[in-house]
């Protein structure tokens, strides 16, 4: 389904003469206040701009502070901080809210520095442990089991090279301002999972995740930026302290997809990037040498290109820029009946997006920290072609990819099974630079029927004929076809034939599979090629599903409505259209200008769903009917998408 500013950390700027308060500023570039610290405190240089009164005698000021893994002594005082954006960097004109720390963790062992470009290369292709440690409020709350080492065994065996570890911290604070302490048990859990990941040889990125839309939303009306900055520093200081001695295969990402729509929001995210860098540097250990993947507003490529700026702070971290990619939205999120993808225009749009961000950051390593087209909600052949194009095009612009997996789309972590093994093979093979052969499918949005070569769709009781499947061999040749149900290898010339652009399954062979009126998937054929990933063809017999009821009275209260259904083929809807009794579109009437497969269609996310026994109209859709005050007919389209393969349900008001 994310620039860089820097701020100076301290208490009040003292503009009057007299001893400076403990932990307050006592010097630095541009500072005009008193430089005398109180008894038992000394003025210590934290950076060029900020000197601070810290505990200790003058003789100890020139030496390193005592190493510590505790952050309990860090305090702060309120003050304002305003970023002044320049053309190339972000600077700060005043002191920020958060106090700088003294000292930091001292690590034993060695740290082998790695460049950001090398790190990004070693992450590719990567995988996200989504909806797990980032779940709200706790690990396990979003229907994924708690992570165990064998999860990463599965990921490694699949061929991924890196793991992004999203972590939500919002519900694990044990104190409020000024300490903002994080539960040590949660810090330890994150550290343990990092060890699980790196022990498998993975490179990993640890982040602050859904905090971006809770306490750290800088775009929220009335957002308390002082609090956000203070808390952000404190959080990253603690994360940095806990993970300070991890090896160079561990990188940090400041915050996931921070909301924002304006240049001012962009400047504030730049500033948070700077706070993050300062915090991990203060935490000590190997952190000043650690790779970081910095972010822009929304981790969106366009907003990042508009507003991302590097800090002027003299940090030493090698950095990459991370952005996320879920475009085109209507296809990847199954919106408005968009079940097709793969036209020349579709491909050109992705290529242009990647070219644009690379053109804006010509010498910076880039990594797509999230991307996906869900196996649950997208059409199979279109999805495989999308998967292939993304992983084949990103390297063209020296961009790495990290697949988003929420636990429902790809790896079933309980059964250790991948839900779409073909998509997985295409991604791994494509990322390795191999050319994949792919099923063809409809790309013309003006038609009323959608075809897909990932299936042989046969309607019950229709005559069995040869099935011609257009195929994109991409320079490869078909090596073999195997019936995965029987294990038999098909005979070329008898069971199938192939040309430069198609595979034909003979009626003689299909009659050995289509032997009854049973609906659903009857077998899968595995296709292997001279190069690239194997693919499958699902031989599926279907009839139009039957609704348990074709009408109902609109409920008086807002709630999801389940329409009973008897499935008869591919057991999922393709799209749902909603028309009011006067013929107008219920929601998003602008879809009238789209093609026949999309006009009047609802959006899968949040508007409709399904399960084994029902199609579900979500509460917001019923609210829309209630607001319209008109009877509304819902046309449920099924796969294969053809005019006769649908069912109607009417809500009366």
N, C-alpha and C positions, 0 to 999 in steps of 0.2 A: 501498500500500500501501500539547511545547515549551510573570521576575518581577523582582523587582529588588531587589537588596540593594546596598549599597555597602561597599567596604572600603578601608582606609587602607593604603598601600603603604610598606614600609620594612624596615629591618633590625631588630635587637634594640631593644626599648624599653629605654633606659638608666635604671635606677632608682638608680644609685649616682653619687656625685659624681666629677668628673674629666672630661677631654675626651671628647666623644662620638666614636665611631669614624666613619671616612669612610662616607658614604652612609646613616648612621643618623639616627634622628629627633632633632630638637633643639628641638622646640616644637610648639604647637598646642593646641586646646581639649582640656582634660582631661589634658594631658601634665604629668608631675611630675618628669621627669628633668633631667639637665644640659643646658644650652643652649649650651655652649662647644664649638665645632668645632675640630679639629686644625689645625695650620699648613697654609696653602694651601687650606683649605676654609672655606666660609661657610654660615651657616644661612639657607636660602632657603624662603620660603613656597610650598608646593605647593598647599595648600588650607587651609581654616579649621582643619582638624583635624590637619594633618600638615605640619611644617616639617622640612627634611632638610639634612644636611651635604653640600654638593656642591662640586666643585672651583671655586675662584675666590676673589677677595678680597672684603672687605666692601663695597668701593665698587661692585662689580658685582652685588651681591645684589639691588639694586632694579631692575636692567635685565634684559631678556630674555637667556636663555642663548643661546649661539651656535647658529644653526639647523643641524640635521644630519639626514641621512637614515639614519644608522647607529644601530644599537641595541646595538652591541658594548660600550658602556661601562656598560650597565645591569647592576647586580649585585643579589644578594639574600642574605638570611640567613634561616634557618628560624625561625619562631615560629608560635604558634598563632593562629587567628582564629575567633571564634564569633559567629554572627549572632544578634541579639536581635530577634525579629519583633514588631512593634507592629501595631496595628489598621490603619494606613494606609500605613506605610512600613517599610522594613527598615533598621535601624541596626546598627552593629558596636561591640562593647564592647572589642575589642582590636585591635591592629595585625595586619595580614595578612602573608602570606609574601612578597609581591612588592615590590620596590623601585620607588619612583616614578622617573620619568625627569626629566631636566632639558631644557628647551628643547623643540624640535620642529621639524618641517618648516615652512619659510616658502614660501608659494606666490606666484607671480606671476599676473597675470590677475585675473579677477573670478569671484565665486561668487554666483549669484542664489538666495537662500534660497527654499525652498518649504516650505509647511506639510505636516505629515504627512497631513492629510486630502486635500490637493491631490495629494500624491505617490501615495497609495493610489488615488485616482480615476484618475490618469494610468496606473497599472499595469493597469487593468481593461479587458478581460480579459487575463490574463497567461499565460505559458507557461514551463515548467521545462526547462532543459537538463539533464535527468536522466541518471544513469548514465554520465557523461562525465568532467568534472573531479572528480566525487565518487566515481569508480570505485575499487575496491580492487584493486591498490595504485596504479595509475596511469591516466592518461587513455588510453583505448583498450582497457583490460583487460576491459571488460564488453561487448564485441561492438559497440560504437559507434565509428565512425571519429572521428579527432581533429577537433575543431571547426574549421570554416573560416568566413570571412565569409558565404558563400552560404547557410549554415544559417539565418542571421538574415534574409537576403533572403527565404527561404521563409516564415519565421515572420511577417515583416511583411506579405508578400503575402496571407497567410491572414487577416489582420485583427487579430492580437494587438497589444496596446499596450505590454506590459511583459514582461521576462524575469527570472526568478529564476535565479541562477547558484549551484548547489550545488557546494561545493569540499571535498574531503577532504584534510586537511593531515598526517594521522598518519604518512604514509610519506615525508614530505619534510623532516623535521627532520635537520639535519646535526650537531647537538650536543645533549647532554643538559643537565641542570641545572648551573649556574644560567642559562645563556644561552638554551637552547632555540632555537637559530638555525634558521631555515627556509632551504632551498636558494634562493639568489637567482634561479636559473633558473626555479623553480616560481613564485615571486612574480612574476617577469616574465611568465610564461605567463598567469597569472591576470589581470594588468594588461592584457595584449594582448587577451585575450578580452573583458574589460570594454570596451575600446575598440571591438572589433568590434560589440558590442551597442549601445553608445551612439551610434556613428557612423550607425546605422540609425534613430536618433531614439527608441529605446526608453528607458524608465526600467528600472532593474535593481536587484536585491537580491543582494548577495554575502554568503555565509555560511561558517560552519564546519559541516561536514555529518556524515559518518560517524565523525568523532572522538568523537561522543556515545556510541557503543557500543564504543569502544576505550579510549583513555587517559582520556577525560573523563566516564566513567560514574560519577556521584556516588552511584548506588544500588548499585553492585557491593559484595559482601561485602568488608569490609576496605579500602574505597576510601581512597586516600591523598589526602584533600582538600587538604592543604597543597601537594602536588605539583600537583594539578589546577589549583588557583588560580594558583600560580606560573606554570605552563606556559600557562594560558589567557591570563593577562596578557601574557606574552612574545609569544605568538602574535598576539594582536590588536594589540599595539603594532607589530609588524612589518607586519601587513596594513594597519593604519592609516597607517603611514609610507609604504608603497609606493603606496597609493591616496589619500594625503592631498590631492592637488591635483586629483582628479577632480571633475567638476561636480556640481551638486545633483541630477542625475538618477541618481546612484549612492547607494544606501542600503546599510546593513549589518544583518545578522541575526546575533545572537551565536552560536547553536548550534541545530542541527536536532534536533528531537524528543528532548530529553534524557530518559533513562529515570528513572522514579521512581514511587513509590506512596504516599508518606507526606508529612505536613506538613513533616517535617525535610528531605526531599528538595526539597520546594517552596521552603523557606527557602534551601537551598544554590543552587538555580537562580536565585532572586532575587539572591543574592550574586554569582553568575557574571555576571548581567546588569550588576551594578554594576562588576565588574572590567572587563568589556568597555567600558563607558562611560568609565571612568577611562583605560584603555589607549588608546583612540582619541583621547581628549582630550589625553593626554600626547604622542601622536604628532604633534599639531599640524596645520598646514595648515588646510583647510576643515572638518576633522572635527567640531569643536565645534558647527557649524551643520548638520551632515548629518542627514538623516532616519534613524532606526533603527526596526526592527520587533522589539520585545522579545517574549520567549517565556515560556511556563510549562512545567510538567512535561509531557513528551511532545508539546508543542504541541497538546495535547488541550483542547477547549473546556471540558470539565467540570473537569479538574484546574486549568486556568488560572483558571477562575472561583473555585475553592476557595482557591488559594494565591498567586496573583500579587499582588505588592506593589511599589509604586514605591520607588525609593531616596530617601534623604534628602539625597543628594549634590546640590550645586547645578549639575547638568549643564544644558546649554543645548540639547541635541538635541531637535528635534521628534520625537515617537515615536508609533508605532502598535503595536497588539498583533497578532501573527501566530498563527493556529492552523491546524491541518490537519483535513480532513474526508473520511473514507472510510466514511461510514455510509449505510445499514446494512452492516455488515461482510460478512454472509453473501451479500448481493447483489453488492457491488463486488468481492469476492474469490472469488466463485463457490464458496461454502462450503455443504456439506450440501444440494446439489441446488437451491439457491435461484436459479432462473432467471427468476423473475417479480418485477416491481416496478411500482407505479403506483396502488395502491389509495388510497382517501381516507385510510386510516390511515398508509400509507407517506408520503404527502405531509405529513400533519399532524406526523409525527415530525420531519421535516427542518425544517419551519417552527418547531416548538417548540425545536429545538436552536439555531437561529439567534436566535430571540427570547430564549432564556435567556442567551446570552453577551452579546447586545446589552443586555439588561436589567441585567447585572452591570457593564457598562462603557458607561454611557450616553453619555459625552462623549469617548470614545477612538476614533480611527479603527481599524477592524478589517479584516484581510485574511486570506483563506484561502490560505496559501502553497502548499498541495497539496490537490488533490482529483482524482478520476478514477473512471471505471467502464470497465474495459479493453475495447476492441473485440475483443480476442482471446478473452476468456473469458466475456463476458456476452451474453445474448440481445439481438438487434438492436433490436427495437421497444421493449423495456423500457429498454434503455440510452439510446436517443434521448429517451425521455420523462424519464428521470432527468437526463440532461444539461440538458434544457430547464428542468426544475423547479429545479435548483440555481442556474443562472445567472439565472433569472427571480425567484427568491425572495431571493437574497442582496442585491440592491439595495434590496429592501423594507426591509431592516435596515441599509442603508448599509454593506454588506460587499462588498469586492472579491474576485475569484476568480483563482487562478493554477493552471492545469491542469498536473497532473503528467504528464510524458512521459518514459518510460524508454528511448525509442528503438525499442522493439518494439511499442508500442501505437499511436502516432499518426504522427509524421513519420519516414519512412524517410530518414535523413540521407544515405545513399549514393545513392539513386535520386531524392531530392527529391519523393517522392510521399507523400501523406497516406493512411493505411491506411483510414480511414473518413471520406471527404469530407463525408458527410451529417452525421455527428456534429460535425465541424468547423463546418459552416455553421450548424447549430442553436446551437452555443455562441456563435459570433460574433454571429449575429442576435439571439439571446435576450439576450445581454449588452448589446446596443444598444437593448433595450427593445421589439423587434419581437415580435409574436405569431406563433408557429410552429404550423403544422398538423402533426399527428403520427399515425402509425399506432397503432391500438389493439392491445391484447394481453391475454392472460389475467392477471388479478390475484388470482383466488380460489385460495388454496393448498389448498383441499379437493378439487379436481378431479383427475382422472387424465390429462387431455389438456390440453396448452398450445397455444393458438392465437396467431398473430402476423400482423398485417396488413403487416408488412415483406416478406412472402413470399406467393407463390402456390405452395403445396406440392402437387405432383401425383404420385401414386404410379403407377409404371410399370404399363401395361396397364389402368388403371382408366378408366372412361368420363369423357370431358371434358365438364364442365358449367360453367355460369357460376360465377365466383369472386366471392363477396361479401366485401369487405374493410371491416370496421368502421373508421371513421376519426374522429379528433378534430380537426375543422376549426377549433375555437376562434375562431369568428367570421369566418374567412376563407372564400373560395370557391375551388374548383378551377379553375385557368385552362387547363391543358393537360396532356397526357400524351404523352411522346415515347419511342419505342423507341430506346434508346441504341445498340443493335447495328446497326440498319438506318438510323437517323436519321429514320425516318418518324414523323410526328405522328399519333396515333390520332384517329379520327373519333368524335365524341360521337354517341351514338345507335346507332352500328353496332358500334364496338369497345368502348365503355364507356358507363356512365351514372353519375350521382352523385345522392345524396340529402343530407339534412341530416346524416346520420350514417354514410354508407357510400359506397364506390366499388365498382361492379360491373364486372368485366371479362367480356365476353361469351364464350360458348363458341366463337362464330364466330371471334373474334380469337384465342383461346387455341389453337385448332386450327392456326393459322398458325405457332405457335411450337412446340407439342408435336407434332412431326412424326415422331418416331422413339422408340426405347426408350433413347436416350442419357440417362444420369443426370448430375446436376450442374446448375449454373446455365446456363440456356439464353439468357436475356437479362435486362437490367434496364430497367425503365421509370422515366423521370424525371418526377416530378409537380411542377408549379409551381402556386403559389397566389397569391391577390391580395396577400398580405403574407407575410413571413417566409421561412425557408429552403426550398429545394426538397428533396424527399425521393425515395427510390427504392422500387420494388417489384421484388424478385428473383423471376423465374419459374423455379422449381427443380423438376426431376423427380428422384424418389428411389425407392430400394428399400432394404431393410434391409441394411446392410453385412455382409460375411461375414468371420468370424475365420479365420485360417490354421490355428489349432488351438483346440480347445474345452476342453482340460485340460492340466495339466502337474504334475510332481512339484515340490514346494517345494524350491528350491535350498538346499543346506546352508549357504551363506554369504550374508551380506547384500549385496544388489545390486539395482539396478533390473531389472525384468523387462519385456521387450518382447513384446507379443502381436501377431503379424502380422495385418494387416487389409486387406481390399479395400473401399475406400470406394464408396458408391453414392448420392451426393447431397451434402448439406452435410458437408464432410469434417472433422468434429470431433465429439467426444462432447458430450452435454449434461450428463451426470452419470454417476456410477458408484456402484452399490450393492454392499455387501459383507455377505453373510449366512453365518454358520457353519452347519455341517451340522445343528445342532440347531435352526435357525431363528432364533437370536439374532443381534443386530447385532455385527459385528466391532469397529468403532470408533465411539465416541460413541453409546452405546445410548439416550441421552436423545432422539435423533431419532425414536424410535418415537412420540413425542407430536406430531410434526409431520405435515403433510399427506402424501398419497400420493406426491407428486413429490419429497419430501425424506426420507422415512423410510429410514434405513440408509445414506444417501448419504455418500460421502467428501468431503473438501475438495480442491478443485483445487490449491491452493497447497501443494506438498510431498507430496501423496499420489497424484496421478495426472497424466498429461500425454499428449500425443500428438504424432505427426509424420506425414509423408506416407505412411508405410508401417506404422505400428503405434500401438497404444494402450499406454501405459507405466504399469505399477504401480511406484510408487516404493519404495525399500528399506524405509522405515519401515512401509509396509503389509505387506510380506512378513515383517518382524519381528513385527508384530502377529499374523499367522497362526501364526508359529512359536511365539509365546508362548501363544496360545490352544490350540495342539495339536489343531486340528480342521480337517477339509477345509472350504474356504471357496469359495463361488460368488460371482463378481463379475458383476453385471448391468450392461452398458454401455448406457446410454440415448442415443439419437440424436435429432437434430432432423428432423422435428417430433416433439415429445414426445407419444407415444401408446403405449398398452400393447403394441402389436404391433411397435413399431420399436425393438427392443433385441436384444442378443446376450449369451449367457452363457459365462463362462469359469470353470473350477473348478481351484483349487489343492489338491492332495492332500498330506497330511503323511506 
